[in-house]
């Protein structure tokens, strides 16, 4: 058994595909349950954000795990068979661990240094743990991943003055509209992203703020904090006509504003332009809106050009953060190696000691004429012989613990000495009593296995 990650992200998949595979917390738990029920994994954690949907699992057969997960994701997104083959990636062993640690450190984020991913990863893990989908190994793995994220933010400057989705949206607004002075801002949704974007807009001179949300009480709370006013969803058309900038970031499963709704609004307000920034995944705003005269529609993928320059400025911090990731991968491997080897050494010693004691007992009658001191000498002699025979194999096994092929050596010992039918595996407990799932999934050349593919231009239509 070894760790596997299968998924898509902003690096490999367009927004059209990511939004079809966006999962709620309940959907993540359901997908994890399906993976466990299919028997391809012993542990599973599913992470879904606006920029990625990933399934982490501990499985015996990485290719079978990849095939199963891609099938489940295709079913979820109502995609044709093979639709994900150009956008999905699969990493196993050390490569999967490294990927997880990079995600936690925000090194794999669209905006390097953003803090939201760490909270999202923690929430995904805790939800899976409470649902009983994780065991000893993933509990250690994900807790260490969270520590990696904290170390990177503490020991590097990667999180200082970061460009965020919210600040990037404001930069984009400035590029489109020029000055933001006294611009009327309409906010769809009352979550954290909406609030941060409004704060950034106000700091750049934006004027009145109108908050529209399905729940009016929630809209009123945000409006109070940003010195704006709350409006119920029924009055949305009137507010669209008055706004200069629309920021949309809701959790709605479908479109909140489509072209047919906005078209008559735009006829009323021309020639005043309207900038609409859709930060939601799945999207809130109909892509066809971009074809309306006077409309400037942007989505979350349009922010990538805005943050590219910031990433170049952070290259030094990124390199330092990667060193922390590499160090933590080595530390995890040392823990895995110790848990994997020490019980084997103990079992081997117990087995050989049992043989020694049984042989001494078998000769008990023939040793009856010996004095107690002589019988003790025989006992000590046989104990010393066993220790000397096992000393060098024990030392070598500890030395090989973290090396490629260590799992094969352990397996050979169990079979050669008939210690049991097979080496013990993780029993889903946290006490470390039994051997965990080994993490060293490598190819014949001793390299960590990882397979990634280029992104597709766009997903094929669903059936």
C-alpha positions as CSV (number, residue, x, y, z in Angstrom):
1,X,0.0,0.0,0.0
2,X,1.2,3.5,-0.8
3,X,-0.1,7.1,-1.1
4,X,-1.7,8.2,-4.3
5,X,-3.1,11.5,-5.4
6,X,-5.3,11.9,-8.4
7,X,-6.9,15.2,-9.4
8,X,-7.0,18.3,-11.5
9,X,-6.0,21.9,-10.8
10,X,-5.7,25.3,-12.4
11,X,-2.4,24.1,-13.7
12,X,-3.9,21.4,-15.8
13,X,-7.6,22.0,-16.3
14,X,-9.6,25.0,-17.6
15,X,-12.3,26.6,-15.5
16,X,-15.0,24.9,-17.5
17,X,-13.8,21.6,-16.3
18,X,-12.9,22.6,-12.8
19,X,-16.4,23.9,-12.1
20,X,-18.0,20.6,-13.3
21,X,-15.9,18.8,-10.7
22,X,-16.3,21.2,-7.8
23,X,-17.4,19.4,-4.7
24,X,-19.2,20.5,-1.6
25,X,-18.0,19.1,1.8
26,X,-20.7,16.5,1.7
27,X,-19.8,15.6,-1.9
28,X,-16.1,15.1,-0.8
29,X,-17.1,12.7,2.0
30,X,-19.4,10.8,-0.3
31,X,-16.7,10.5,-2.9
32,X,-14.2,9.3,-0.3
33,X,-16.7,6.7,0.9
34,X,-17.1,5.4,-2.7
35,X,-13.3,5.0,-3.0
36,X,-13.1,3.1,0.2
37,X,-16.2,1.0,-0.6
38,X,-14.6,-0.1,-3.9
39,X,-11.8,-1.6,-2.0
40,X,-9.0,0.2,-3.8
41,X,-7.9,2.2,-0.7
42,X,-7.6,1.9,3.1
43,X,-7.7,5.6,3.7
44,X,-9.0,8.6,1.7
45,X,-9.2,12.4,1.9
46,X,-10.8,14.5,-0.8
47,X,-9.9,18.2,-1.3
48,X,-12.0,20.5,-3.5
49,X,-11.4,24.3,-3.9
50,X,-11.9,26.8,-6.6
51,X,-8.6,25.8,-8.2
52,X,-8.4,22.0,-7.6
53,X,-10.2,18.8,-6.9
54,X,-7.9,16.1,-5.6
55,X,-8.4,12.6,-4.1
56,X,-5.7,11.4,-1.8
57,X,-5.7,7.7,-0.9
58,X,-3.6,4.8,0.4
59,X,-3.9,2.1,-2.2
60,X,-2.1,-1.1,-3.2
61,X,-2.4,-0.6,-6.9
62,X,-1.8,3.0,-8.1
63,X,-3.1,2.4,-11.6
64,X,-6.3,0.8,-10.3
65,X,-6.7,3.7,-7.9
66,X,-6.2,6.3,-10.7
67,X,-8.7,4.5,-12.9
68,X,-11.3,4.3,-10.2
69,X,-11.0,7.9,-9.1
70,X,-11.1,9.2,-12.7
71,X,-14.2,7.1,-13.3
72,X,-15.9,8.5,-10.2
73,X,-15.0,12.1,-11.1
74,X,-16.2,11.6,-14.7
75,X,-19.5,10.3,-13.3
76,X,-19.7,13.3,-11.0
77,X,-19.1,15.8,-13.8
78,X,-21.3,13.8,-16.3
79,X,-18.2,13.6,-18.6
80,X,-17.6,11.0,-21.3
81,X,-15.2,8.2,-20.7
82,X,-11.6,9.4,-21.0
83,X,-12.6,13.1,-20.8
84,X,-10.1,13.6,-18.0
85,X,-7.2,11.9,-19.5
86,X,-5.7,15.1,-20.8
87,X,-6.2,17.2,-17.6
88,X,-5.8,14.8,-14.7
89,X,-2.6,14.0,-12.9
90,X,-1.5,11.1,-10.7
91,X,1.4,11.0,-8.3
92,X,2.4,8.1,-6.0
93,X,4.9,7.5,-3.2
94,X,7.3,10.4,-2.4
95,X,5.9,12.4,-5.3
96,X,2.4,12.3,-3.8
97,X,3.7,13.3,-0.4
98,X,5.7,16.2,-2.0
99,X,2.7,17.3,-3.9
100,X,0.5,17.4,-0.7
101,X,3.2,19.4,1.2
102,X,3.5,21.9,-1.7
103,X,-0.3,22.3,-1.7
104,X,-0.2,23.0,2.0
105,X,2.6,25.5,1.6
106,X,0.6,27.3,-1.1
107,X,3.5,26.6,-3.6
108,X,1.0,24.9,-5.9
109,X,-1.6,27.7,-5.6
110,X,-2.5,30.1,-8.3
111,X,-1.4,32.9,-5.9
112,X,1.7,31.7,-4.1
113,X,1.6,32.7,-0.4
114,X,-2.1,32.7,0.0
115,X,-3.3,31.4,3.3
116,X,-6.7,30.1,2.5
117,X,-5.5,26.7,1.1
118,X,-4.1,25.7,4.5
119,X,-7.5,26.2,6.2
120,X,-9.2,24.3,3.3
121,X,-6.8,21.4,3.6
122,X,-7.3,21.2,7.4
123,X,-11.0,21.2,7.0
124,X,-10.9,18.5,4.4
125,X,-8.7,16.3,6.5
126,X,-10.7,16.9,9.7
127,X,-14.0,16.0,7.9
128,X,-12.5,12.8,6.6
129,X,-11.0,11.9,10.0
130,X,-14.3,12.4,11.8
131,X,-16.0,10.3,9.1
132,X,-13.6,7.4,9.8
133,X,-11.9,7.6,6.4
134,X,-8.4,8.1,7.7
135,X,-6.1,5.9,9.8
136,X,-2.7,6.1,11.5
137,X,-0.7,6.9,8.3
138,X,-3.0,9.6,6.8
139,X,-3.5,11.1,10.3
140,X,0.2,11.6,10.5
141,X,0.6,12.6,6.9
142,X,-2.0,15.3,6.9
143,X,-1.1,16.7,10.3
144,X,2.5,17.0,9.1
145,X,1.3,18.6,5.9
146,X,-0.5,21.3,8.0
147,X,2.7,21.8,10.0
148,X,4.6,22.2,6.7
149,X,2.2,25.0,5.7
150,X,2.8,26.7,9.1
151,X,6.6,26.3,8.9
152,X,6.7,27.9,5.4
153,X,4.6,30.9,6.5
154,X,6.7,31.3,9.7
155,X,10.2,30.7,8.4
156,X,9.9,32.4,5.0
157,X,8.5,35.7,3.8
158,X,6.3,34.0,1.3
159,X,3.1,35.2,3.0
160,X,4.2,38.8,3.5
161,X,2.1,41.3,1.5
162,X,0.8,38.6,-0.7
163,X,-1.3,39.2,-3.8
164,X,-4.7,37.6,-3.1
165,X,-7.6,36.7,-5.3
166,X,-9.3,39.8,-3.9
167,X,-6.4,42.2,-4.5
168,X,-5.8,40.7,-8.0
169,X,-9.5,41.4,-8.7
170,X,-9.0,45.0,-7.8
171,X,-5.9,45.3,-10.0
172,X,-7.9,43.9,-12.8
173,X,-10.7,46.4,-12.2
174,X,-8.2,49.2,-12.3
175,X,-6.9,47.9,-15.6
176,X,-10.4,47.8,-17.2
177,X,-11.9,51.0,-15.7
178,X,-8.9,53.1,-15.0
179,X,-9.8,55.1,-11.8
180,X,-12.0,53.4,-9.2
181,X,-12.9,56.7,-7.5
182,X,-16.6,56.7,-6.5
183,X,-17.4,53.6,-8.5
184,X,-20.5,51.8,-7.3
185,X,-19.7,48.2,-6.2
186,X,-22.4,45.5,-6.3
187,X,-21.4,42.4,-4.3
188,X,-23.1,39.1,-5.0
189,X,-22.5,36.8,-2.0
190,X,-21.5,37.6,1.5
191,X,-18.5,35.3,2.2
192,X,-14.9,36.0,3.1
193,X,-13.7,36.6,-0.6
194,X,-16.5,39.1,-1.2
195,X,-15.6,41.0,2.0
196,X,-11.9,41.1,1.3
197,X,-12.6,42.3,-2.3
198,X,-14.8,45.1,-1.0
199,X,-12.1,46.2,1.5
200,X,-9.6,46.4,-1.3
201,X,-11.9,48.3,-3.6
202,X,-12.7,50.8,-0.9
203,X,-9.0,51.3,-0.2
204,X,-8.6,52.2,-3.8
205,X,-11.3,54.9,-3.7
206,X,-14.5,52.9,-4.7
207,X,-17.7,54.5,-3.5
208,X,-21.0,53.0,-2.5
209,X,-21.2,49.3,-1.7
210,X,-24.4,47.2,-2.3
211,X,-24.5,43.7,-0.9
212,X,-27.0,41.2,-2.4
213,X,-27.3,37.7,-0.9
214,X,-29.9,35.0,-0.9
215,X,-30.1,35.4,2.9
216,X,-30.8,39.0,3.7
217,X,-29.6,38.8,7.3
218,X,-26.1,37.7,6.1
219,X,-26.1,40.5,3.5
220,X,-26.9,43.0,6.3
221,X,-24.0,41.8,8.4
222,X,-21.5,42.2,5.6
223,X,-23.0,45.6,4.6
224,X,-22.6,46.8,8.2
225,X,-19.0,45.8,8.3
226,X,-18.2,47.5,4.9
227,X,-20.4,50.6,5.5
228,X,-22.7,49.6,2.6
229,X,-26.3,48.6,2.3
230,X,-28.0,45.3,1.9
231,X,-30.6,44.4,-0.7
232,X,-32.6,41.3,-1.2
233,X,-32.1,39.1,-4.2
234,X,-35.5,40.1,-5.7
235,X,-34.1,43.6,-6.3
236,X,-31.0,42.4,-8.2
237,X,-32.0,43.9,-11.6
238,X,-32.4,47.4,-10.2
239,X,-29.0,47.2,-8.5
240,X,-27.3,45.9,-11.7
241,X,-28.5,49.0,-13.4
242,X,-26.9,51.2,-10.8
243,X,-23.5,49.5,-10.4
244,X,-20.2,50.1,-12.1
245,X,-18.5,47.0,-10.7
246,X,-20.0,43.6,-9.9
247,X,-18.1,41.2,-7.7
248,X,-19.7,37.7,-7.6
249,X,-18.6,35.0,-5.2
250,X,-21.5,32.8,-4.1
251,X,-21.8,29.1,-3.4
252,X,-24.7,28.7,-5.8
253,X,-24.6,25.4,-7.8
254,X,-25.7,27.2,-11.0
255,X,-25.7,30.6,-12.7
256,X,-27.0,33.6,-10.6
257,X,-27.0,36.0,-13.6
258,X,-27.5,34.9,-17.2
259,X,-27.4,36.8,-20.4
260,X,-31.1,37.1,-20.8
261,X,-31.4,38.7,-17.4
262,X,-28.6,41.2,-18.0
263,X,-29.5,42.2,-21.6
264,X,-32.4,44.5,-20.8
265,X,-30.4,46.0,-17.9
266,X,-27.6,46.9,-20.2
267,X,-29.9,48.6,-22.7
268,X,-31.1,50.9,-19.8
269,X,-27.6,51.9,-18.7
270,X,-25.6,52.3,-22.0
271,X,-23.2,53.9,-22.7
272,X,-22.0,53.3,-19.1
273,X,-19.7,50.2,-19.1
274,X,-20.2,47.4,-16.5
275,X,-17.3,45.3,-15.2
276,X,-18.3,41.9,-13.8
277,X,-15.7,39.8,-11.9
278,X,-16.8,36.2,-11.3
279,X,-14.7,34.7,-8.5
280,X,-16.9,31.7,-8.0
281,X,-16.4,28.0,-9.0
282,X,-18.8,26.9,-10.3
283,X,-19.3,30.2,-12.0
284,X,-22.1,32.6,-11.0
285,X,-22.1,34.7,-14.2
286,X,-23.1,33.4,-17.6
287,X,-20.0,33.4,-20.0
288,X,-22.3,34.6,-22.7
289,X,-22.6,38.0,-20.9
290,X,-19.2,38.8,-22.4
291,X,-20.9,39.3,-25.8
292,X,-23.2,42.1,-24.5
293,X,-22.2,45.7,-25.5
294,X,-20.7,47.5,-22.6
295,X,-20.0,44.4,-20.5
296,X,-16.5,43.5,-19.4
297,X,-16.6,40.0,-17.9
298,X,-13.7,38.4,-16.1
299,X,-13.4,35.1,-14.2
300,X,-10.9,33.6,-11.8
301,X,-8.6,32.3,-14.5
302,X,-8.2,35.9,-15.8
303,X,-6.4,36.7,-12.6
304,X,-3.4,34.5,-13.5
305,X,-1.8,37.2,-15.6
306,X,-2.2,39.7,-12.7
307,X,-0.4,37.4,-10.2
308,X,2.4,36.3,-12.6
309,X,4.6,39.2,-11.8
310,X,4.1,38.7,-8.0
311,X,5.3,35.1,-8.4
312,X,8.5,36.3,-10.0
313,X,9.1,38.6,-7.1
314,X,8.7,35.7,-4.7
315,X,11.1,33.2,-6.4
316,X,13.7,33.4,-3.5
317,X,11.0,32.6,-0.9
318,X,9.6,29.9,-3.1
319,X,13.0,28.2,-3.2
320,X,13.4,28.4,0.6
321,X,9.9,27.0,1.0
322,X,10.7,24.1,-1.3
323,X,13.7,23.2,1.0
324,X,11.3,23.0,3.9
325,X,9.0,20.7,1.9
326,X,12.0,18.4,1.0
327,X,13.1,18.3,4.6
328,X,9.7,17.4,5.8
329,X,9.3,14.6,3.2
330,X,12.6,13.1,4.5
331,X,11.3,13.4,8.1
332,X,8.1,11.6,7.2
333,X,10.0,8.9,5.4
334,X,12.2,8.4,8.4
335,X,9.0,7.9,10.5
336,X,7.5,5.5,8.0
337,X,10.8,3.6,7.8
338,X,11.0,3.2,11.6
339,X,7.4,2.1,11.9
340,X,7.9,-0.4,9.1
341,X,11.2,-1.9,10.2
342,X,11.2,-1.9,14.0
343,X,8.2,-4.3,14.3
344,X,9.8,-6.6,11.8
345,X,13.1,-6.7,13.8
346,X,11.1,-7.4,17.0
347,X,9.1,-10.1,15.3
348,X,12.3,-11.7,13.9
349,X,14.0,-11.7,17.3
350,X,10.9,-13.2,19.0
351,X,10.7,-15.9,16.4
352,X,14.4,-16.9,16.7
353,X,14.3,-16.6,20.5
354,X,11.3,-19.0,20.5
355,X,13.3,-21.5,18.5
356,X,16.2,-21.2,20.8
357,X,14.1,-21.6,24.0
358,X,12.2,-24.6,22.4
359,X,15.5,-26.4,21.6
360,X,16.9,-25.8,25.0
361,X,13.7,-27.2,26.5
362,X,13.8,-30.2,24.2
363,X,17.3,-31.1,25.5
364,X,16.2,-30.5,29.1
365,X,16.5,-34.3,30.0
366,X,20.0,-34.6,28.6
367,X,21.1,-31.6,30.6
368,X,19.7,-33.0,33.9
369,X,23.2,-34.0,35.1
370,X,24.5,-30.4,34.9
371,X,24.8,-28.2,37.9
372,X,22.5,-25.1,38.0
373,X,25.6,-22.9,37.2
374,X,26.3,-25.1,34.1
375,X,22.7,-25.0,33.0
376,X,22.8,-21.2,33.2
377,X,26.0,-21.2,31.2
378,X,24.3,-23.2,28.4
379,X,21.3,-20.8,28.5
380,X,23.6,-17.7,28.3
381,X,25.6,-19.3,25.5
382,X,22.6,-20.0,23.3
383,X,21.3,-16.5,24.0
384,X,24.6,-15.0,23.0
385,X,24.7,-17.0,19.8
386,X,21.3,-15.8,18.8
387,X,22.2,-12.2,19.5
388,X,25.4,-12.4,17.4
389,X,23.6,-14.0,14.5
390,X,20.9,-11.3,14.5
391,X,23.1,-8.3,15.2
392,X,24.4,-7.7,11.6
393,X,21.0,-8.3,9.9
394,X,19.4,-5.9,12.4
395,X,22.0,-3.2,11.8
396,X,21.7,-3.6,8.0
397,X,17.9,-3.5,8.1
398,X,17.9,-0.3,10.0
399,X,20.4,1.2,7.5
400,X,18.2,0.1,4.6
401,X,15.0,1.3,6.2
402,X,14.6,4.5,4.2
403,X,16.3,3.3,1.0
404,X,14.5,2.2,-2.2
405,X,13.8,-1.5,-1.9
406,X,13.4,-1.5,1.9
407,X,9.8,-2.9,1.6
408,X,11.1,-5.8,-0.4
409,X,13.7,-6.6,2.2
410,X,11.1,-6.6,4.9
411,X,8.8,-8.8,2.9
412,X,11.6,-11.2,2.2
413,X,12.4,-11.5,5.9
414,X,8.8,-12.3,6.8
415,X,8.7,-15.0,4.1
416,X,12.2,-16.5,4.7
417,X,11.7,-16.9,8.4
418,X,8.0,-17.7,8.1
419,X,7.1,-14.9,10.6
420,X,3.6,-14.8,9.3
421,X,1.6,-15.2,6.1
422,X,2.5,-11.6,5.2
423,X,3.9,-8.5,6.9
424,X,1.3,-6.7,9.0
425,X,-0.4,-3.6,7.6
426,X,-1.9,-0.5,9.1
427,X,-4.8,-1.4,11.3
428,X,-6.3,2.2,11.1
429,X,-5.2,3.0,14.7
430,X,-3.1,5.9,15.9
431,X,-1.1,4.0,18.5
432,X,1.5,2.8,16.0
433,X,1.2,-0.8,17.2
434,X,1.3,-2.4,13.8
435,X,3.3,-1.7,10.6
436,X,1.8,1.1,8.5
437,X,1.3,1.4,4.8
438,X,4.8,1.9,3.2
439,X,5.2,5.1,1.4
440,X,8.1,4.2,-0.9
441,X,6.3,3.6,-4.2
442,X,9.1,3.7,-6.8
443,X,9.9,2.4,-10.2
444,X,12.6,0.0,-11.2
445,X,15.2,2.8,-11.4
446,X,14.5,3.8,-7.8
447,X,12.8,7.0,-8.7
448,X,9.5,8.2,-7.0
449,X,6.7,7.5,-9.4
450,X,4.8,10.4,-10.8
451,X,2.8,10.8,-14.0
452,X,1.4,14.1,-15.1
453,X,-0.2,15.2,-18.4
454,X,-0.7,18.5,-20.2
455,X,-4.0,20.3,-19.9
456,X,-6.7,20.0,-22.5
457,X,-7.9,23.1,-24.2
458,X,-11.5,22.4,-23.0
459,X,-13.6,19.6,-21.6
460,X,-15.8,17.6,-24.0
461,X,-19.5,18.0,-23.6
462,X,-21.2,15.7,-21.2
463,X,-23.5,13.0,-22.4
